[in-house]
Amino acid sequence: MQGVSQFNGGLLETGTAGVSQPAAVRPFMNLNFGEIVNNSASGSRPQPVIQDFIESQVPSSQDPLLFSKLVLGADNKLHQNTHWWKPMPVDVKLAACLHCLVSGSSYLLCSDRFGIGASTLQEAMPDVVKAIVRDLGPFFLTWPDAVEVQRVSETFQRHCSLPNVVGAIDGSQIKIRNPERRHARDYFNRKRDISIVLQAICNHDSAFLDISCGAPGSVHNSRCLHLSSIFWRVEAGEVMVDSVVPINDGFQLHPYLLGDQGYAMHPWLMVPFSLTGMSPRAQHFYNRKLVQGRLSIERAFGLLKARFRILENGITSSVGWAGKLVHATCILHNVIVKHRLGHDDVATALEPVLRRERAARNLPMRRQGRPDRPDSGHEMRDALIAYVMSRNT
């Protein structure tokens, strides 16, 4: 994942250096996020009031120019002049769309708070989402390089004792309201909600490393993995090939992910044992360590839905557009994690979200996809058991 300094001078500011900013944007460039929201400039200018996002997520003491950088970077792409009406200021467009994502409220309610039309806000949302994905995505949601992989694996090992873990993987149901009519039945998940699946891999900080979103809610996690680009990138040796660690007097431990019982095991994906009362103690101990490592992905989904309540309330747009919107919220989640912004208010909403996520995982499930192959990682899992047990005696 790229550093903040690269973000500050990167894509977000392309095409803006040395260019005179529009009058609607210039007065706000030196303000912090909260000041922009609470600005009460004279005239007909609306007064944005997205307190729940800005005050709790983006305190001015953390990065006073974060919002203005977004405005600068998005200006050339979102500021459209017409011969018939005065364009909506870019900062208002961004703030109003962020408020929609955070509050989960309708376009009508959100637009009223900003003094703009509901149809105007609805038309602005695709532009804002595309700008977030295009300009923030390459900096805040990327697969880690070798140096970052080593840092991530070291932190995972401190938390769960398992060496060389690159990330934790899981799927989460995202509610939608307008499934494709021809295949509407496919979008009913196990809870009988209409949804699409967000597959995500996260690091120890609950920041997303890779996401794939859009499969119908009835599609199992294992199948979603096979449909995603990360599966084929790993199988082709494009990622997760560096940082081999020797353990147990010479066993070469390659990087791997932590998954739950919904996944088939692979040499790069470790899953827990199906335990009984007669299972060996070592298997129980290994499972506990794996569960400890996977807490980060559970927390990532919980924080994402607590911060962006549109994901809990249900996305009203088409399936294809819903996937793009979820992608944008994952990027914004990473921005918050990267800048270590406060989330005191989010903590209040987090627990009920986590309870719903856990309840969904406790429903009966059947592993789908191909059965384990001879090289599916059993030898590697045995080596991990020997490793963690040797350090517990």
C-alpha positions in Angstrom: 0.0 0.0 0.0 1.3 3.4 -1.0 2.3 6.0 1.5 0.4 9.2 2.3 3.2 11.3 0.9 2.7 9.7 -2.5 -1.0 10.3 -2.2 -0.5 13.9 -1.5 1.4 14.5 -4.7 -0.2 11.8 -6.9 -3.3 11.3 -8.9 -5.6 13.4 -6.8 -3.8 16.5 -7.9 -3.1 15.7 -11.5 -4.1 18.6 -13.7 -4.6 21.0 -10.9 -1.1 22.4 -10.3 -0.8 26.0 -11.5 -4.4 26.1 -12.5 -6.7 28.8 -11.1 -9.4 27.2 -9.0 -13.0 28.1 -9.6 -14.5 30.7 -7.4 -16.8 28.1 -5.8 -13.7 26.1 -4.6 -11.0 28.7 -3.8 -12.4 30.0 -0.5 -12.4 26.4 0.9 -9.0 25.3 0.1 -7.4 26.2 3.4 -10.2 24.9 5.6 -10.3 21.6 7.3 -13.0 19.0 6.7 -15.2 20.1 9.6 -15.0 23.8 8.6 -16.1 23.1 5.1 -19.1 21.2 6.4 -20.1 23.9 8.9 -19.4 26.8 6.7 -22.2 29.4 6.7 -21.1 31.6 3.8 -23.5 34.3 2.8 -25.7 34.2 -0.2 -27.5 31.2 -1.5 -24.7 28.7 -0.8 -26.0 25.6 1.0 -24.7 24.7 4.5 -23.5 21.1 4.4 -24.2 19.3 7.7 -22.6 15.9 7.6 -21.5 15.8 11.3 -21.6 12.1 11.7 -19.0 11.5 9.0 -16.7 14.5 9.4 -16.6 15.1 13.1 -16.2 11.5 14.1 -14.2 10.2 11.1 -12.1 13.1 10.0 -11.2 15.3 13.0 -9.4 18.5 12.0 -6.4 17.6 14.1 -5.5 14.6 11.9 -5.4 16.0 8.4 -6.8 19.5 7.9 -6.4 19.4 4.2 -7.8 15.9 3.4 -11.1 17.1 2.1 -9.6 20.0 0.2 -7.3 17.5 -1.6 -10.3 15.5 -2.6 -11.9 18.7 -4.0 -8.7 19.7 -5.8 -8.3 16.3 -7.4 -11.9 15.9 -8.3 -12.4 19.4 -9.7 -11.6 18.9 -13.3 -13.7 15.7 -13.4 -16.7 16.8 -11.4 -17.0 20.5 -12.1 -19.2 20.8 -15.2 -20.2 24.1 -16.7 -23.4 24.5 -18.7 -25.0 27.3 -20.6 -28.3 27.0 -18.6 -27.5 26.9 -14.9 -24.7 27.5 -12.4 -22.9 24.2 -11.7 -23.0 22.7 -8.3 -19.7 23.5 -6.4 -17.4 20.5 -6.3 -17.0 20.5 -2.5 -20.8 20.4 -2.1 -21.1 17.6 -4.6 -18.4 15.5 -2.7 -19.8 16.3 0.7 -23.4 15.5 -0.3 -22.4 12.2 -1.9 -20.3 11.2 1.2 -23.3 12.0 3.4 -25.4 9.6 1.3 -22.9 6.8 1.7 -22.4 7.4 5.4 -26.0 8.0 6.5 -27.7 5.5 4.2 -30.5 8.0 3.7 -32.4 8.5 0.5 -31.4 11.0 -2.1 -34.4 13.1 -1.2 -33.4 13.4 2.5 -29.7 14.0 1.7 -30.3 16.6 -1.0 -32.6 18.5 1.3 -29.8 18.9 3.9 -27.5 20.4 1.2 -30.1 22.6 -0.5 -29.9 20.8 -3.8 -32.3 18.7 -5.9 -32.6 15.0 -5.3 -32.2 14.3 -9.1 -29.1 16.5 -9.1 -27.5 14.5 -6.3 -28.5 11.2 -7.9 -26.8 12.3 -11.1 -23.7 13.4 -9.2 -23.2 10.1 -7.3 -21.8 8.1 -10.2 -19.2 10.8 -11.0 -18.1 10.9 -7.4 -17.8 7.2 -7.1 -15.8 6.9 -10.3 -13.5 9.6 -9.1 -12.9 7.9 -5.8 -12.1 4.5 -7.5 -9.9 6.1 -10.2 -8.0 8.6 -8.1 -7.9 7.1 -4.6 -8.0 3.4 -5.4 -4.4 3.1 -6.8 -3.1 4.6 -3.6 -5.3 3.2 -0.9 -6.5 -0.2 -2.1 -3.6 -2.1 -3.6 -1.9 -5.4 -3.1 1.1 -4.9 -0.8 4.7 -5.1 -2.1 7.3 -7.4 -0.6 8.3 -4.9 2.2 4.7 -4.4 3.2 4.0 -8.1 3.1 6.8 -8.7 5.6 5.5 -6.0 7.9 1.9 -7.4 7.7 3.1 -11.0 8.4 5.1 -9.9 11.4 2.1 -8.2 12.9 -0.2 -11.2 12.3 2.4 -13.4 14.0 2.4 -11.2 17.0 -1.3 -11.4 17.3 -2.0 -15.1 16.5 1.4 -16.8 16.5 1.0 -18.0 12.9 4.0 -17.1 10.7 4.0 -15.6 7.2 0.3 -14.7 7.1 -0.4 -12.2 4.3 -4.1 -11.5 5.1 -7.5 -12.8 6.2 -10.2 -13.5 3.6 -14.0 -13.7 3.9 -17.2 -12.7 2.3 -20.0 -10.4 3.5 -23.5 -9.9 2.3 -24.4 -6.4 1.0 -28.1 -5.7 0.8 -29.5 -4.5 -2.5 -33.1 -3.6 -3.5 -33.1 -4.0 -7.3 -31.7 -7.4 -8.3 -31.6 -8.4 -12.0 -35.1 -9.6 -12.8 -34.1 -12.5 -14.9 -32.0 -14.0 -12.1 -33.7 -12.4 -9.0 -33.9 -15.8 -7.2 -30.1 -16.0 -7.3 -29.8 -12.9 -5.1 -31.5 -14.4 -2.1 -28.9 -15.3 0.5 -29.2 -17.9 3.3 -31.1 -15.3 5.5 -33.5 -14.8 2.6 -32.3 -11.2 2.1 -31.6 -9.9 -1.4 -27.9 -9.2 -1.6 -24.6 -9.3 -3.4 -21.4 -10.7 -2.0 -18.4 -8.6 -1.1 -15.2 -10.8 -1.0 -12.4 -9.1 0.8 -8.8 -9.7 2.0 -7.6 -7.5 4.8 -4.4 -7.0 6.8 -3.9 -6.9 10.5 -5.2 -3.3 10.7 -8.5 -4.3 9.0 -7.5 -2.4 5.9 -8.6 -4.0 2.7 -5.8 -5.4 0.4 -8.1 -6.8 -2.3 -11.9 -6.8 -2.9 -14.3 -8.4 -5.4 -18.0 -7.5 -5.3 -21.1 -8.3 -7.3 -21.7 -12.1 -7.2 -25.3 -12.9 -6.3 -26.1 -13.5 -2.6 -26.7 -17.2 -3.0 -23.1 -17.8 -4.3 -20.9 -19.4 -1.7 -17.6 -17.9 -0.5 -15.6 -20.7 -2.1 -17.2 -20.1 -5.5 -16.8 -16.3 -5.2 -13.1 -16.9 -4.6 -12.8 -19.0 -7.8 -14.6 -16.2 -9.7 -12.3 -13.5 -8.5 -9.2 -12.2 -10.1 -7.1 -12.7 -7.0 -7.6 -16.5 -7.3 -6.1 -16.6 -10.7 -3.3 -14.1 -9.8 -2.2 -16.4 -7.0 -2.5 -19.5 -9.1 -0.4 -17.8 -11.8 2.3 -16.9 -9.3 1.8 -13.1 -9.7 1.3 -12.5 -6.0 2.1 -14.3 -2.7 5.3 -15.8 -4.0 7.9 -13.8 -2.0 8.9 -14.0 1.6 9.3 -17.7 2.0 10.1 -18.4 5.7 11.9 -21.6 7.0 10.2 -23.2 10.0 10.6 -26.5 11.8 14.2 -27.1 10.8 13.9 -26.4 7.2 10.2 -26.5 6.0 9.7 -23.7 3.4 6.6 -21.8 4.5 5.2 -19.8 1.6 2.8 -16.8 2.2 -0.8 -17.7 2.8 -4.2 -16.3 3.7 -6.5 -17.3 6.6 -10.0 -18.5 5.7 -13.0 -20.1 7.5 -14.6 -23.5 6.9 -16.5 -22.2 3.9 -13.4 -22.3 1.8 -11.5 -25.3 0.3 -7.9 -25.4 1.4 -5.1 -24.4 -0.9 -1.3 -24.2 -0.5 -1.9 -20.5 -0.1 -5.1 -20.6 2.0 -5.3 -22.2 5.4 -8.7 -23.2 6.9 -9.7 -24.7 10.2 -10.3 -28.3 11.1 -13.9 -29.6 11.4 -13.6 -30.5 15.1 -15.4 -33.1 17.3 -15.0 -33.9 20.9 -12.4 -36.5 20.0 -10.3 -34.2 17.8 -6.6 -34.0 18.9 -5.7 -31.1 21.2 -3.3 -29.8 18.6 -6.1 -29.3 16.1 -8.2 -27.3 18.7 -5.1 -25.2 19.4 -4.4 -24.5 15.8 -8.1 -23.5 15.2 -8.0 -21.0 18.0 -4.9 -19.4 16.5 -6.5 -19.2 13.1 -9.7 -17.7 14.6 -7.5 -15.0 16.4 -5.9 -14.2 13.0 -9.2 -13.8 11.3 -10.7 -11.3 13.7 -9.2 -8.6 11.5 -11.6 -9.4 8.6 -14.6 -9.6 10.9 -13.7 -6.2 12.3 -13.1 -4.8 8.8 -16.6 -5.7 7.6 -18.1 -4.4 10.9 -16.3 -1.1 10.6 -17.2 -0.7 6.9 -20.9 -1.2 7.5 -20.9 0.9 10.6 -19.2 3.8 8.8 -21.2 3.5 5.5 -24.7 2.7 6.5 -25.9 2.5 2.9 -24.4 -1.0 3.0 -26.6 -2.0 5.9 -29.8 -0.2 4.7 -29.6 -1.5 1.2 -28.4 -0.1 -2.2 -31.2 0.9 -4.5 -29.3 1.0 -7.7 -28.6 -1.7 -10.3 -26.4 -4.7 -9.4 -23.5 -3.5 -11.5 -23.6 0.0 -10.1 -23.9 -1.4 -6.5 -20.6 -3.2 -6.9 -18.9 0.0 -7.9 -20.4 1.9 -5.0 -19.2 -0.8 -2.5 -15.7 -0.6 -4.1 -15.7 3.2 -3.4 -16.7 2.7 0.3 -13.9 0.1 0.7 -11.4 2.7 -0.6 -12.8 5.4 1.8 -12.5 2.9 4.6 -8.9 2.4 3.8 -8.3 6.2 3.7 -9.7 6.4 7.3 -7.5 3.5 8.4 -4.4 4.9 6.7 -4.9 8.3 8.2 -5.7 6.8 11.6 -8.8 8.9 11.9 -11.0 8.7 15.0 -14.0 6.5 15.1 -15.5 7.0 18.6 -19.1 7.4 17.2 -18.6 4.3 14.9 -17.8 2.2 18.0 -21.4 2.6 19.1 -22.7 1.3 15.9 -20.1 -1.4 15.5 -21.3 -4.0 18.0 -24.8 -4.6 16.4 -23.2 -4.9 13.0 -20.7 -7.5 14.3 -23.5 -9.4 15.9 -25.3 -9.6 12.6 -22.1 -10.7 10.8 -21.5 -13.4 13.3 -25.1 -14.6 13.1 -24.8 -14.9 9.4 -21.7 -17.0 9.7 -23.4 -19.4 12.2 -26.1 -20.4 9.7 -25.6 -23.9 8.3 -23.3 -23.8 5.3 -22.0 -26.3 2.8 -18.6 -26.0 1.3 -18.8 -25.6 -2.4 -16.2 -25.7 -5.2 -13.6 -28.4 -6.0 -12.6 -30.9 -3.3 -9.2 -30.6 -1.7 -6.4 -31.7 -4.1 -3.4 -33.8 -3.0 -1.3 -30.6 -2.9 -4.0 -28.6 -1.2 -2.0 -27.5 1.7 -2.3 -30.4 4.2 1.4 -30.7 4.6 1.7 -27.0 5.2 -1.1 -27.1 7.8 0.6 -29.9 9.6 3.8 -27.9 9.6 2.0 -24.9 11.1 0.5 -27.1 13.8 4.0 -28.4 14.7 5.3 -24.9 14.8 2.6 -23.4 17.1 2.6 -26.4 19.4 6.4 -26.3 19.8 6.0 -22.7 21.1 3.2 -23.6 23.4 5.1 -26.4 25.3 
